[in-house]
Structure formats: structure tokens, C-alpha cells
Amino acid sequence: MKQTCYKRVNSDRPQFGARGQARTLHLGKAGSSDHQDWQQRLKRRDALTEIEYRMGLIRQLMAREQSHPLWTPDPLS
């Protein structure tokens, strides 16, 4: 017997459906266009989260550099 794997997304709060009243979104079979679309959305979300994290690190480094510079240029005589 051939086994088919269906995918779905569960949420703690209702957010799916026409009026946002469902907690489960059915994506069909693994590899279907809806499932692939959802996987791409997750990859984009994860990439944006990583970019935001790295931007925060850069902002912290810039603020630290402004308050305590590592070096100052020699004044020209």
C-alpha cells in the first residue's frame, strides 16, 4: 500500500481561514505547490530574522565605537 504524507500548519491562536477563525491550515501533500510556497515563506522569514539580528549587532558596535573609539587620527600640523 502506498503511503501519502499530508502537511498542515498548526497555530496556538486562530489566524487561518476566511475570517481568521481556524487554527489549522492544510497544505496538501508533501511537495505540493502550497507546501512548497509555505516552505519558501518560512525560509524568507528566517532570513529576515537573521538580517535583523545582524543589524542589531552592527548598531551596537557602531554605538560602542562612537562612545569609545579604538583610534583617533593624528591631527595634521
N, C-alpha and C positions, 0 to 999 in steps of 0.2 A: 504494500500500500504506500502510495506517495504521500509524504508529509508536507503540508504547506504551512509556512510561518507567516502570521499576520502581525503587523506592527500597530501600536497605538501609543498615544501620549496621555499621561495622567497628570492631573493638577490637584493641588490641595484646595484650591478655590475655583468656583465656576468661572470659566472665561471663554469657552468654546461654544459654537453653535450660533444660530441666527441672533439670539438675544443675549448671548454670553451666559447661558444657564447650564451648560453641560461641563462636566469635569473631565470627560474623556474625548479625545479626538482620534478617530480611526483613520489610519494611513494606508490601509490595504495591505497587499502582500509586500514582503521584503523585496526591495529593488524596484517597486512601482514608482511612477513619476511623483506621486505625492510623498512617498517615503524619501526619495532622493532629494526632493525640494526641502523637506524638513531637515535632512542631514546637512544640506548646504546652509540653511538658516542657522543651525547650531554652530557650524564652522565660522560663519561670519560673526555671530555673537561672541564666540570665544576669541576670535582675532581682535575684535573691538575692545573686549575686556583687557586683553594683553597690551594693546596700544595705550589704553587709558592708564594702566598700571605703570608702564614705562614713562609716559608723560609726567606722571606724578613724581617718579624718581628724578627725572631731569629737572622738574621745577624745584624740588628740594635741593638738588646740587647747585642750581643757579642761585637760590636764596642763600645758601651757605657760602658760596663763593663771593657774593656781594657783601655779606657781613664780615667775612674773614678771608680776604683774598690770599691766594697762595704766593703771589709775587706782585710787585708793582714795578712798572717800567722806570728806569733811571731818567731823571729829568735831563733834558738837553740843555747844555750850557750855552 
